[in-house]
């Protein structure tokens, strides 16, 4: 999911879900910076931010929307996987 310059995605490199912020460079390809990682423990989903990147994002409204949807998606995924393991 991507809204403006904030994206929630699976990272093959880090092998986890992450929030990234995209930036434009003059005369070069866009690049991204990881804002936060998502992971699971025995009870739920948690988000780990990288330094102050989360609070330094300029588009806080897009960040709030994407982060909320990411947490909802991952919580649903967690609950589904927990239910299917019980069967």
C-alpha angles and dihedrals in degrees: 000000000000131000119180104315098338119094135183112204148146112261116215089190096053095028093225143084116274146177115229136184118218123219133190122225123200110258093354142085120282116260134198137219124207112243099178144352126222125213141162132240128182093282110032151325121298135190124218116197124212110236113295095329093109094056093039096059109118097211098059093164093058089044092052093049095046094043092049092050091045092053092047092049093048093045089053090047091049093049092046092051091046091052094047091051090056093055 
